[in-house]
Amino acid sequence: MTADEISTIKEMPNNDYFVSGHGACPGCGVAIAVNNIMRILGSDTTVYVPASCLIVFSALYPTSAFRTPLLFTAFENTGAVITGIKAAQRRRGIEGTVVGIAGDGGTFDIGLQALSGAAERQEDVLYICVDNEAYMNTGIQRSGSTPFGAWTTTTPVGKVTQGKRQMKKDVMDLVIAHDPEYAATLSIAHYNDFIRKVEKAKHKSGFRFLHVLTPCVPGWRTEASKSVEIAKLAVETGMWTLFEYEEGEARSTYKPHTMRPVTEYLHMQGRFRHMDNDDLNTLQRWLCAKWYYHYGHDVEQPACAIYNGEKELHFDGDPLHGV
């Protein structure tokens, strides 16, 4: 690490390159993440944002909340456009970071082809997915990132269906299959881990990918003041895992002391309030498998220890009803 690199929150620069006055909702996880990302990336940064919440609330015509060059075009083009920007900079002899900041819809689904192309070619760009787990800007529709059981406007709760019936797509595994220079997951609740990973991605060459969990107040049906607490619980319950991929190896960067029951995370969000014990069992079992995949048996997992082999998980009552 060089003398000018940042490793802790105490060293975070005060210069804002994503400034106040934008139109984000109070408690918006995307705004929190982008503000801190831009402080670390600094002035020598060119930003591309596709169709998303971020472009709507950050570029209210005729102004922009970014104090660096900003471009935007179509939903599906992030990987292709940042490739083109970097090629133009090379041609003109310009140095600096080229970053694309896309939502989960523009990364997991609509933009996956362009993302894969840029990663496979090892383009010298930074791709950041700010993941609020649905197409929030266009009306809270389901995406490949939406977790099991979640209510969205296209996975409604009624007699026919009870929220989304599929598990969240593992986009990090898809990215890692391309053997990128660097890839990592981040949380707005784990500040020093967040800072170190953005700083590391900034100073590397080749294709880099950062995946940030960004709670959405209206889409998740939460209180604006609880976004950071919810992001922390996502990690403590195994719904979000902090790790990085570098030099061909993946490693955890934060291990919770124990695994807390998923209900502690779900009960703070109205999008899960309809879930019954069968759905909670299904989700908790999946999380236990995910927990062992990332941590092995190095970390206690009391939420998983309540069943053994064929024994079913059981939660007394309907803990989410009435939230």
Secondary structure, DSSP 8 states (H G I E B T S, - for coil): --TT---SGGG-----SB-S-----TT-HHHHHHHHHHHHH-SSEEEE--SSHHHHHH--TT--SBSS-EE---TT-HHHHHHHHHHHHHHHT--SEEEEEEESIIIIITTHHHHHHHHHTT-S-EEEEEE-SSBTTTTSB--TT--TT--BTTB-BSSS-BS--S----HHHHHHTT--SEEEEEETT-HHHHHHHHHHHHH--S-EEEEEE---HHHHT--GGGHHHHHHHHHHTTSS--EEEETTEEEES---SB---THHHHTT-GGGTT--HHHHHHHHHHHHHHHHHHHTTSSB-HHHHT--TT-----SS-TTTT-
